[in-house]
Amino acid sequence: MNNFRHILANTLVANVTTSYLWFALTFWVYLETGNVGLAGVLNGLYMGLIAVGSIFFGSIVDHNLKKNVMLFAATCTLVCFGLAAMVWVIWVTEDDVSATNPALIVFSALVLIGAVVEHMRNIALSTTVTLLIPENERDKANGWVGTIQGASFFATSILAGVSIGYIGMEATMWIALGLTLVTLVHLIPIKIPESRIITSEETTLPATGTDTVSSAPSVPSAPSAPVSSGIDLHGSFRIIALVPGLLALILFTSFNNFIGGAYTALMDPYGLELFSPQVWGLVLGVTSLGFIIGGALVGKFGLGANPVRTLLLVNVGMATLGMVFGLREWWWLYAGGIFLFMLTIPAAEAAEQTILQRVVPYRQQGRVFGLAMSVELAANPLSTIIIAVVAQAYVIPWMATDSGQQWFGWLLGEGDTRGMALMFAISGLILLIVVILAFFSKPYRQLSEYYASTSQDIAGHQANSLATD
């Protein structure tokens, strides 16, 4: 458990560092160029590369020792940030920054690659929970993983803006480079007990077979598919198909992210209508504490006996909050709603992680985690663009008319943000309906039953083996 705590702490610093530098870069680029399109392209590339790269990252995680994967990711990030620093010193001129400046493009590309590659560690961390944490404690461990993600978001939202505002891009870059080196050095002595990798030469295990890791004895496991080299999308899809209800879970989460595009697209514009930019930044920082507190609560109390049910119940709460927090132009309603929304996110993410860690064979978890992350992440940027266009072109203007007020004024009141509030309410209602239907669905019952009847307790069996030796 001590090793796991060290890994968590190391991942926290690594996540904060890369996000800090990346968001500082996007802030700086916008402030220097005033080009909204360039800032949007940078953010779009960041999300898109993470979505596409997750498939490749998952394969790397499955075919290599988890410690080596983390070292590789940290080293790649350090090299990219180091090269970016060289480009800055030799080539970038702060007085001549533009969207067509080749020095800026190369500098941004190196920072982008370093920030994206670091996400490989997050997939490795999810599989490390399976390896190091006994099965009955995994939900709590996943809660602490959510806590470090929340802490990363909290620190990044505050530090990036403050850093660019007070010390500038160059000092920010050197701080990030130094912290990246520190995380790499700290990671080297941490031990993750995993002595060998299951290779493609080994045959498929039956549904009630074993999944061997290190010298652990046989443990009941989820059904396995043939393990092959490379990306192995076919093998990942086969595993997902073999687990009853798992495909529905991934599609459900992807749909949630698609609906969540309403909040991604409109949350900042809505907040900036209620607050000044400075206050809105502070509100985001404070409300992101909900993410930390939510993860800590999961880490303390767990998710209950059936995380599939917990996942749906949490989504009921998220849908309700999404419908309510924009009903009036009251700052406390919006800020409080965001805080509670953040509070629920770690439980939803921990529930999905806990389910996958039990029902997906350890040897293929990296690829399934990567594929699921890719599909789920891809849904949000797509819906963000669609919803932003629809809101700007149709919904917001319509709600400013007498017709819009007659239809929904009784529900949403008056104000300049009623069009965005209507989009929030519609999105929350759609999600609530889908969640209620999911409660009565066959995949929900199948996955709940399968989760209850399946076990993959690698850490627990290793501990028992050591105790009897």
Secondary structure, DSSP 8 states (H G I E B T S, - for coil): -HHHHHHHHHHHHHHHHHHHHHHHHHHHHHHHH--HHHHHHHHHHHHHHHHHHHHHHHHHHHTS-HHHHHHHHHHHHHHHHHHHHHHHHHT--TTS--TT-HHHHHHHHHHHHHHHHTTHHHHHHHHHHHHHS-GGGHHHHHHHHHHHHHHHHHHHHHHHHHHHHHTHHHHHHHHHHHHHHHHHHHHTT----------TTS----TT-----TT-------------SS--HHHHHHHHHHSTTHHHHHHHHHHHHHHTHHHHHHHHHHHHHHS-HHHHHHHHHHHTHHHHHHHHHHHHH---S-HHHHHHHHHHHHHHHHHHTTSS--HHHHHHHHHHHHHHHHHHHHHHHHHHHHHS-GGGHHHHHHHHHHHHHHHHHHHHHHHHHHIIIIIHHHHTSHHHHHHHHHHH-SSTTHHHHHHHHHHHHHHHHHHHHHHTSHHHHHHHHHHHH----HHHHHHHHHHH-
